[in-house]
Amino acid sequence: MSEKSVRARGKRFGERRAKLIETLWGDDLENLKIWNRLEHDGYTTVPRTLPYIIKVMDSLSEKGMPLASSYLALWCRVFDEGFIEIKDRETLAYESGFSGQRAVHTWSGRMKALKELGFIDSKSGPNGEFQYVIIKNPLWVIKEIYNKKEKNEAYNMLAARMIDVGAEWE
């Protein structure tokens, strides 16, 4: 499908959704206070497959060591070039759902697991081991992992969702 066709299709679907919203909620859309990424600051691009990606990550991690919240916290800080500079590990630990004296230690363990699996790469700096982080394309990482192991339910569900949204492995 050409880029022009993709844009036209997206516009048609956008118009359909706008009509459905107006039909269901009426024409007073201003009072709905819809959060529109084109009109408000504080947004990042999120893949539509993200719920499936984090399900795969959690299935790959050690039992009792889910990675989803730490990965989501990173994703909420990343820009399109895939780079994050972490100046405050305590804040990232908190955003990842960890608190108390061992919060940073627990968060660091999740970051190490994300790095070992290949979802991120990092370089140390004056603020610690994970000061500079690159988020790799998670679909590419998952494809590489499952080229070497048996595909499971989490992988299969991700693959099905990718087809639904037109996502590619690379």
CORPE-V324043 format. One record per residue. RES is the residue in one letter. D_FIRST is the distance of its C-alpha to the first C-alpha in Angstrom with 2 decimals. Layout:
res->RES d_first->D_FIRST
res->RES d_first->D_FIRST
//
This chain:
res->M d_first->0.00
res->S d_first->3.81
res->E d_first->6.64
res->K d_first->8.24
res->S d_first->6.19
res->V d_first->6.59
res->R d_first->10.13
res->A d_first->10.85
res->R d_first->10.14
res->G d_first->12.28
res->K d_first->14.83
res->R d_first->15.22
res->F d_first->15.80
res->G d_first->18.10
res->E d_first->19.98
res->R d_first->20.43
res->R d_first->21.81
res->A d_first->24.05
res->K d_first->25.39
res->L d_first->26.11
res->I d_first->27.89
res->E d_first->29.90
res->T d_first->30.78
res->L d_first->31.93
res->W d_first->33.62
res->G d_first->34.61
res->D d_first->34.09
res->D d_first->36.02
res->L d_first->33.04
res->E d_first->35.02
res->N d_first->37.39
res->L d_first->34.75
res->K d_first->34.35
res->I d_first->30.71
res->W d_first->29.72
res->N d_first->26.90
res->R d_first->25.62
res->L d_first->25.06
res->E d_first->28.71
res->H d_first->30.58
res->D d_first->31.26
res->G d_first->31.40
res->Y d_first->27.82
res->T d_first->25.67
res->T d_first->22.09
res->V d_first->22.17
res->P d_first->19.56
res->R d_first->19.20
res->T d_first->20.23
res->L d_first->23.46
res->P d_first->25.84
res->Y d_first->24.74
res->I d_first->24.90
res->I d_first->28.45
res->K d_first->29.42
res->V d_first->28.54
res->M d_first->30.51
res->D d_first->33.45
res->S d_first->33.42
res->L d_first->33.62
res->S d_first->36.40
res->E d_first->40.08
res->K d_first->41.51
res->G d_first->42.67
res->M d_first->40.54
res->P d_first->37.31
res->L d_first->34.94
res->A d_first->32.77
res->S d_first->34.91
res->S d_first->35.31
res->Y d_first->31.62
res->L d_first->30.86
res->A d_first->33.59
res->L d_first->32.06
res->W d_first->28.58
res->C d_first->30.28
res->R d_first->31.70
res->V d_first->28.83
res->F d_first->26.99
res->D d_first->23.62
res->E d_first->25.30
res->G d_first->26.34
res->F d_first->30.06
res->I d_first->32.94
res->E d_first->36.57
res->I d_first->38.85
res->K d_first->42.14
res->D d_first->43.53
res->R d_first->43.18
res->E d_first->45.19
res->T d_first->42.66
res->L d_first->39.75
res->A d_first->41.94
res->Y d_first->42.64
res->E d_first->38.99
res->S d_first->38.34
res->G d_first->41.01
res->F d_first->43.98
res->S d_first->47.36
res->G d_first->50.89
res->Q d_first->52.47
res->R d_first->50.00
res->A d_first->46.81
res->V d_first->45.89
res->H d_first->46.93
res->T d_first->44.76
res->W d_first->41.76
res->S d_first->42.33
res->G d_first->42.31
res->R d_first->38.89
res->M d_first->37.61
res->K d_first->39.10
res->A d_first->37.36
res->L d_first->33.95
res->K d_first->34.70
res->E d_first->36.00
res->L d_first->32.89
res->G d_first->30.78
res->F d_first->29.03
res->I d_first->30.90
res->D d_first->32.94
res->S d_first->35.95
res->K d_first->38.76
res->S d_first->42.15
res->G d_first->43.85
res->P d_first->47.02
res->N d_first->45.80
res->G d_first->45.16
res->E d_first->43.00
res->F d_first->39.74
res->Q d_first->40.03
res->Y d_first->36.84
res->V d_first->33.83
res->I d_first->30.30
res->I d_first->27.80
res->K d_first->25.58
res->N d_first->22.09
res->P d_first->23.40
res->L d_first->20.60
res->W d_first->21.39
res->V d_first->25.07
res->I d_first->24.84
res->K d_first->23.01
res->E d_first->25.82
res->I d_first->28.51
res->Y d_first->27.41
res->N d_first->27.11
res->K d_first->30.90
res->K d_first->31.81
res->E d_first->31.41
res->K d_first->28.60
res->N d_first->30.06
res->E d_first->29.27
res->A d_first->27.99
res->Y d_first->25.49
res->N d_first->24.39
res->M d_first->24.00
res->L d_first->21.89
res->A d_first->19.58
res->A d_first->19.30
res->R d_first->18.64
res->M d_first->15.89
res->I d_first->14.06
res->D d_first->14.95
res->V d_first->13.52
res->G d_first->10.44
res->A d_first->12.69
res->E d_first->13.01
res->W d_first->16.51
res->E d_first->16.47
//
